């Protein structure tokens, strides 16, 4: 029994104090003054478990940065009950055997449900389609495909991929950067000019998004834009939605909280793809959340060991860890500033990504007969980010030393604590 918590359930429109009775893997009753052995949740928010459409767990091939076990621990500590590892592993997730390996490792660890994303192209080389039907028919039951880390550079290949996923009601996730313009290290603008760093223009993202919208219109297939970061791309998605094109998009917490001004320190923990943009673009992202254009928040959790990041900015790899700071950044940057309500923020972390993924067991509703996949957090607890305490194997966070509001207390996966009282649960 979760007793006396503020239940915020966007799937059913509930936002009030309730008790939740759990038996086995399911919620069996939700109501007032329920009897039974209870856990005191007064002052806490009870929400559907968070779902992350975009993580990098590096396994197989990059276990020095992260493993499925360490990534799962970080996800559970962040309040997530489901995650989607991207296919830029070594070997890549471009066949049934590899996606099944990732899926089974996730089941063995048992802290979050792991839904691997399959590669669009064989070897992520952008030349021929990967065996998408084979991955879909595997035990992993893959429905979303991406060459993330790279865009699908060929318009013809992208068209074929969109046509292919239509048959399984799947979706293509696009890392939207025009390949011919990907030759910089940060956002192209005043700061890059001042620092003497080669810049990546915002137009690179806009060009790719506009191309893919045209192909989604042509094929009628589902298109999802990963880590959207520019004002023009948000506007293009808004217009495409108004036209009836089947398009969704996600934004990362770091693209909402940081600008290219952070790069003035030359700290490679601020190097990411797409790059941190100027304030104009950050404002447009927040407006996209406020008007409903942006559907989901995804972390793009991208761990790197310290030796990889501890080098000149030009030579350091892109990426930041983000699973354990996501809730705090979202509450601090969106809810506290009035960009959106708590219910909307939770929807973007849980309900909407679950719908995009097609993960019916996640995202609520918090109601009798539904799986007990829940996140319980203290919305008022403030804490300072200490990289050394993160559960991820890598600690390359851009939020080191930053004070955030909101911390996960319990995470529950199918009625079982994966995090209890702020620590990974035993057994």
URLIN-V114876 format. One record per pair of residues at least 12 apart in sequence whose ideal C-beta (glycine too) atoms are under 7 Angstrom apart, sorted by sequence separation. I is the first residue (numbers start at 1). GAP is how many residues later the second one is. D is the distance in Angstrom with one decimal. If there is no record, write none. Layout:
# URLIN-V114876
I;GAP;D / I;GAP;D
This chain:
# URLIN-V114876
18;12;5.6 / 19;12;6.2 / 102;12;6.4 / 118;12;6.5 / 185;12;5.1 / 187;12;6.2 / 188;12;5.7 / 225;12;6.4 / 237;12;5.2 / 258;12;6.9 / 351;12;4.3 / 361;12;6.3 / 385;12;6.2 / 409;12;6.4 / 4;13;6.2 / 7;13;6.9 / 18;13;6.5 / 19;13;6.7 / 21;13;5.5 / 103;13;5.6 / 132;13;5.8 / 185;13;5.7 / 186;13;6.1 / 187;13;6.2 / 188;13;4.4 / 263;13;6.7 / 304;13;5.4 / 350;13;4.9 / 351;13;6.0 / 387;13;5.0 / 409;13;5.7 / 18;14;6.7 / 19;14;6.9 / 57;14;3.8 / 102;14;4.2 / 118;14;6.3 / 184;14;4.2 / 186;14;6.8 / 262;14;6.0 / 331;14;6.9 / 350;14;6.7 / 385;14;4.5 / 4;15;6.8 / 19;15;4.1 / 21;15;5.9 / 183;15;6.6 / 184;15;4.6 / 260;15;6.8 / 304;15;5.5 / 330;15;5.2 / 385;15;5.7 / 3;16;5.3 / 55;16;6.5 / 145;16;6.6 / 184;16;3.9 / 209;16;6.0 / 260;16;5.0 / 303;16;7.0 / 385;16;6.5 / 2;17;6.7 / 85;17;5.8 / 99;17;4.5 / 118;17;4.1 / 259;17;5.8 / 260;17;6.2 / 302;17;2.8 / 384;17;6.5 / 385;17;5.2 / 1;18;6.1 / 2;18;4.3 / 182;18;6.7 / 254;18;6.6 / 258;18;5.0 / 259;18;6.6 / 260;18;5.6 / 302;18;5.9 / 303;18;5.1 / 99;19;5.6 / 181;19;6.9 / 259;19;6.0 / 302;19;7.0 / 330;19;6.7 / 384;19;5.1 / 385;19;6.5 / 1;20;5.3 / 145;20;6.4 / 181;20;6.0 / 259;20;5.3 / 301;20;5.6 / 126;21;6.6 / 228;21;4.6 / 255;21;6.9 / 301;21;4.8 / 382;21;5.8 / 383;21;6.1 / 152;22;6.6 / 181;22;6.9 / 182;22;6.5 / 228;22;6.8 / 255;22;6.9 / 300;22;6.6 / 301;22;4.8 / 382;22;6.9 / 52;23;6.7 / 93;23;5.4 / 124;23;4.9 / 151;23;6.3 / 181;23;3.9 / 213;23;6.1 / 223;23;6.7 / 227;23;6.5 / 228;23;5.5 / 259;23;5.7 / 299;23;3.7 / 382;23;5.1 / 93;24;6.8 / 94;24;6.8 / 116;24;5.4 / 118;24;4.2 / 126;24;6.9 / 151;24;5.1 / 205;24;6.2 / 206;24;6.0 / 209;24;4.5 / 222;24;4.6 / 223;24;4.9 / 224;24;4.9 / 225;24;4.0 / 226;24;6.1 / 227;24;7.0 / 299;24;5.4 / 383;24;5.5 / 93;25;5.8 / 94;25;3.7 / 120;25;4.9 / 143;25;6.3 / 145;25;6.7 / 148;25;6.3 / 150;25;6.2 / 151;25;6.2 / 205;25;4.8 / 221;25;6.7 / 224;25;6.7 / 227;25;5.1 / 380;25;6.9 / 381;25;6.8 / 20;26;6.4 / 93;26;5.7 / 116;26;6.4 / 119;26;6.7 / 120;26;6.2 / 121;26;5.7 / 124;26;6.4 / 126;26;6.4 / 144;26;6.0 / 146;26;6.8 / 149;26;6.5 / 151;26;5.4 / 153;26;4.6 / 178;26;4.6 / 206;26;4.1 / 210;26;5.6 / 220;26;7.0 / 229;26;5.0 / 256;26;6.6 / 381;26;4.4 / 62;27;6.6 / 92;27;5.1 / 117;27;5.3 / 118;27;4.7 / 120;27;4.7 / 126;27;4.9 / 143;27;4.2 / 144;27;5.1 / 145;27;5.7 / 146;27;3.7 / 148;27;4.7 / 177;27;4.9 / 206;27;5.4 / 209;27;5.1 / 213;27;4.7 / 299;27;5.1 / 379;27;5.3 / 50;28;7.0 / 52;28;5.3 / 55;28;4.8 / 57;28;4.5 / 61;28;5.2 / 62;28;6.4 / 94;28;5.6 / 117;28;6.5 / 119;28;5.9 / 126;28;6.0 / 129;28;6.8 / 145;28;7.0 / 147;28;6.8 / 151;28;6.2 / 177;28;6.0 / 202;28;4.2 / 205;28;4.9 / 209;28;6.9 / 217;28;5.4 / 227;28;6.7 / 50;29;4.8 / 51;29;6.8 / 55;29;6.4 / 56;29;6.7 / 60;29;5.4 / 61;29;2.9 / 83;29;5.3 / 85;29;6.4 / 94;29;6.1 / 117;29;5.2 / 144;29;5.7 / 146;29;6.8 / 176;29;4.9 / 178;29;4.5 / 216;29;5.2 / 256;29;5.8 / 377;29;5.9 / 378;29;5.5 / 49;30;7.0 / 50;30;4.4 / 54;30;6.3 / 55;30;5.5 / 56;30;5.3 / 59;30;6.7 / 60;30;6.6 / 61;30;6.6 / 82;30;6.0 / 87;30;5.5 / 94;30;6.6 / 178;30;5.1 / 202;30;6.4 / 206;30;6.6 / 216;30;6.4 / 255;30;6.1 / 256;30;6.5 / 377;30;6.2 / 49;31;6.7 / 50;31;6.7 / 51;31;4.5 / 52;31;4.6 / 53;31;5.1 / 55;31;6.9 / 58;31;6.5 / 60;31;6.6 / 81;31;5.8 / 82;31;4.3 / 83;31;6.1 / 84;31;4.9 / 85;31;5.3 / 86;31;5.3 / 87;31;6.1 / 92;31;6.1 / 121;31;6.9 / 126;31;6.5 / 129;31;6.0 / 177;31;5.9 / 216;31;5.9 / 377;31;4.8 / 378;31;5.6 / 49;32;2.9 / 52;32;6.5 / 54;32;6.5 / 80;32;5.6 / 81;32;6.4 / 85;32;6.6 / 87;32;4.1 / 92;32;4.9 / 120;32;5.5 / 129;32;6.2 / 132;32;5.4 / 136;32;5.2 / 176;32;4.0 / 213;32;6.2 / 377;32;5.9 / 1;33;6.2 / 49;33;6.8 / 82;33;6.3 / 84;33;5.3 / 132;33;6.9 / 176;33;4.9 / 297;33;6.2 / 375;33;6.3 / 376;33;5.1 / 68;34;6.7 / 72;34;6.7 / 136;34;6.9 / 174;34;6.9 / 213;34;6.5 / 251;34;5.4 / 376;34;4.0 / 1;35;4.3 / 3;35;3.8 / 76;35;4.4 / 95;35;7.0 / 129;35;6.7 / 1;36;6.0 / 3;36;6.3 / 4;36;6.5 / 5;36;3.2 / 75;36;6.9 / 76;36;5.8 / 88;36;6.3 / 94;36;4.2 / 95;36;6.0 / 99;36;5.1 / 103;36;6.2 / 121;36;6.4 / 176;36;6.9 / 375;36;5.6 / 1;37;3.8 / 2;37;5.7 / 3;37;5.7 / 4;37;5.5 / 8;37;5.6 / 11;37;6.8 / 68;37;4.3 / 72;37;4.7 / 75;37;4.7 / 87;37;6.6 / 103;37;3.8 / 1;38;6.6 / 3;38;5.8 / 4;38;4.2 / 68;38;5.7 / 73;38;6.2 / 96;38;4.6 / 100;38;5.1 / 174;38;5.3 / 374;38;4.4 / 2;39;4.9 / 5;39;4.9 / 6;39;5.0 / 7;39;4.8 / 8;39;5.1 / 9;39;6.6 / 72;39;4.0 / 95;39;6.7 / 96;39;5.5 / 99;39;5.9 / 100;39;5.1 / 373;39;6.7 / 5;40;6.6 / 6;40;6.8 / 69;40;4.9 / 72;40;5.1 / 95;40;6.9 / 100;40;5.2 / 269;40;6.1 / 372;40;5.7 / 373;40;5.9 / 5;41;4.0 / 60;41;6.8 / 68;41;5.9 / 99;41;4.2 / 120;41;4.9 / 268;41;4.7 / 373;41;6.4 / 96;42;4.0 / 271;42;6.2 / 372;42;6.2 / 99;43;5.5 / 251;43;5.1 / 268;43;6.8 / 371;43;5.6 / 372;43;4.1 / 2;44;5.8 / 253;44;6.5 / 229;45;4.3 / 249;45;5.7 / 250;45;6.7 / 268;45;5.4 / 271;45;5.4 / 273;45;4.1 / 289;45;6.6 / 59;46;6.9 / 68;46;6.7 / 249;46;6.0 / 250;46;4.4 / 251;46;6.1 / 252;46;6.3 / 253;46;6.5 / 272;46;5.1 / 227;47;6.1 / 230;47;6.4 / 248;47;4.5 / 250;47;6.6 / 252;47;6.2 / 266;47;5.0 / 271;47;5.4 / 272;47;6.1 / 229;48;5.4 / 250;48;4.1 / 252;48;4.9 / 268;48;3.5 / 272;48;5.5 / 331;48;6.5 / 174;49;6.6 / 176;49;5.6 / 231;49;6.1 / 290;49;5.7 / 231;50;5.1 / 234;50;5.3 / 289;50;5.9 / 290;50;6.1 / 327;50;6.1 / 171;51;3.8 / 172;51;5.8 / 173;51;4.7 / 174;51;5.7 / 175;51;5.4 / 230;51;5.2 / 234;51;6.4 / 269;51;6.5 / 289;51;5.5 / 297;51;4.5 / 120;52;6.5 / 170;52;6.9 / 171;52;6.7 / 172;52;7.0 / 174;52;6.3 / 229;52;6.3 / 241;52;6.8 / 296;52;5.4 / 297;52;5.4 / 162;53;5.7 / 166;53;6.3 / 171;53;5.1 / 173;53;5.2 / 231;53;3.4 / 286;53;4.8 / 158;54;6.4 / 162;54;6.4 / 166;54;6.5 / 234;54;4.2 / 166;55;4.5 / 238;55;4.4 / 298;55;6.8 / 117;56;6.5 / 155;56;6.1 / 159;56;5.1 / 163;56;5.2 / 165;56;5.8 / 237;56;5.7 / 296;56;4.7 / 151;57;5.5 / 158;57;5.5 / 162;57;4.3 / 165;57;6.9 / 176;57;6.6 / 295;57;4.8 / 296;57;4.3 / 163;58;6.6 / 87;59;6.5 / 159;59;6.8 / 162;59;3.8 / 234;59;5.7 / 84;60;6.9 / 86;60;6.4 / 88;60;6.1 / 155;60;6.6 / 159;60;6.4 / 234;60;6.9 / 296;60;6.2 / 325;60;5.9 / 87;61;6.8 / 88;61;3.8 / 162;61;6.9 / 295;61;6.6 / 86;62;4.4 / 228;66;6.7 / 254;66;5.7 / 324;66;5.4 / 324;67;6.4 / 195;68;6.7 / 254;68;6.4 / 191;69;4.6 / 195;69;6.8 / 205;69;6.0 / 253;69;6.0 / 321;69;6.6 / 323;69;6.9 / 336;69;6.5 / 191;70;6.1 / 252;70;6.8 / 329;70;6.9 / 189;71;6.2 / 321;71;4.9 / 191;72;6.2 / 253;72;6.9 / 257;72;5.2 / 325;72;6.3 / 332;72;5.3 / 187;73;4.3 / 191;73;6.6 / 227;73;5.1 / 253;73;5.2 / 321;73;5.9 / 332;73;5.2 / 186;74;6.0 / 321;74;6.9 / 325;74;5.1 / 331;74;5.3 / 200;75;5.3 / 202;75;6.7 / 321;75;5.7 / 329;75;6.3 / 331;75;3.9 / 253;76;3.9 / 257;76;4.7 / 320;76;5.9 / 321;76;5.2 / 328;76;2.9 / 186;77;5.0 / 253;77;5.9 / 256;77;5.1 / 319;77;6.8 / 320;77;6.2 / 328;77;6.2 / 148;78;6.0 / 256;78;6.8 / 320;78;5.2 / 328;78;4.9 / 202;79;6.6 / 325;79;6.5 / 327;79;5.0 / 328;79;6.7 / 146;80;6.9 / 327;81;6.2 / 185;86;6.7 / 309;87;5.0 / 187;88;4.4 / 186;89;4.8 / 187;89;6.2 / 189;89;5.2 / 303;89;5.4 / 305;89;5.6 / 187;90;5.0 / 303;90;6.3 / 304;90;5.5 / 187;91;6.3 / 303;91;3.4 / 304;92;5.1 / 303;93;6.5 / 177;97;6.4 / 248;108;5.3 / 197;116;6.6 / 269;127;5.1 / 185;128;6.2 / 269;128;6.6 / 270;128;5.2 / 185;129;5.5 / 269;129;5.0 / 224;132;6.3 / 262;136;6.8 / 258;140;6.1 / 254;144;5.9 / 54;172;5.9 / 54;173;6.8 / 54;196;6.4 / 53;197;5.7 / 144;213;6.6 / 143;215;5.5 / 66;237;4.2 / 65;238;4.6 / 65;239;5.4 / 65;240;5.4 / 64;241;5.3 / 115;242;6.2 / 53;243;6.0 / 80;243;6.5 / 54;244;3.8 / 55;244;6.3 / 115;244;6.6 / 53;245;4.4 / 54;245;6.6 / 56;245;6.1 / 58;245;6.5 / 78;245;4.1 / 52;246;5.5 / 54;246;4.9 / 55;246;4.3 / 56;246;4.7 / 78;246;4.7 / 52;247;5.5 / 56;247;6.8 / 77;247;5.2 / 75;248;5.0 / 78;248;5.5 / 79;248;5.6 / 74;249;4.3 / 78;249;6.4 / 74;250;5.5 / 55;268;6.9 / 52;271;6.9 / 84;273;6.6 / 82;277;5.6 / 82;280;4.8 / 81;281;6.0 / 81;292;4.3 / 79;296;3.8 / 79;298;6.1 / 47;299;4.8 / 50;299;4.5 / 51;299;5.7 / 50;300;5.2 / 53;300;4.8 / 49;301;6.5 / 52;301;7.0 / 112;301;6.7 / 48;302;4.1 / 51;302;4.1 / 47;303;6.4 / 48;303;6.4 / 51;303;4.7 / 53;303;6.4 / 53;304;6.3 / 51;306;6.5 / 111;307;4.7 / 51;308;6.4 / 51;311;5.1 / 51;312;6.2 / 49;313;6.0 / 48;314;6.9 / 77;314;4.9 / 48;315;5.2 / 48;316;3.8 / 74;316;6.7 / 74;317;4.5 / 48;318;6.4 / 73;318;4.2 / 74;318;4.1 / 70;321;6.8 / 71;321;6.7 / 70;322;6.0 / 70;323;4.1 / 49;324;4.0 / 48;325;6.7 / 49;325;5.6 / 50;325;5.7 / 48;326;6.7 / 49;326;5.1 / 66;326;6.3 / 67;326;6.5 / 66;327;4.9 / 15;328;5.9 / 46;328;6.1 / 47;328;5.0 / 65;328;6.4 / 66;328;6.0 / 65;329;5.1 / 79;329;4.2 / 46;330;5.2 / 78;330;6.3 / 81;330;6.6 / 77;331;6.4 / 44;332;5.3 / 45;332;5.5 / 79;332;5.5 / 81;332;5.0 / 10;333;5.2 / 44;333;6.5 / 8;334;6.0 / 44;334;5.6 / 45;334;5.3 / 8;335;5.6 / 41;335;6.0 / 43;335;6.9 / 76;335;4.9 / 10;336;5.7 / 30;336;6.3 / 10;337;3.8 / 30;337;6.0 / 8;338;5.4 / 30;338;6.2 / 27;339;6.5 / 29;339;5.6 / 11;340;5.1 / 27;340;6.4 / 28;340;5.7 / 10;341;4.9 / 27;341;5.7 / 76;342;4.2 / 77;342;5.8 / 26;343;6.5 / 27;343;5.4 / 76;343;5.1 / 26;344;6.8 / 26;345;6.1 / 27;345;5.0 / 20;346;6.6 / 25;346;6.0 / 26;346;5.8 / 25;347;6.2 / 77;347;6.9 / 76;348;6.6 / 22;350;4.5 / 73;351;5.7 / 11;352;6.2 / 12;352;6.8 / 11;353;3.6 / 12;353;4.2 / 10;354;7.0 / 11;354;4.0 / 9;355;5.2 / 12;355;6.4 / 9;356;5.6 / 9;357;4.3 / 7;359;5.9 / 49;362;6.7 / 49;364;6.9 / 44;365;6.0 / 5;371;6.5 / 2;374;6.7 / 25;389;3.9 / 26;389;6.6 / 25;390;4.4 / 24;391;5.5 / 22;393;4.9
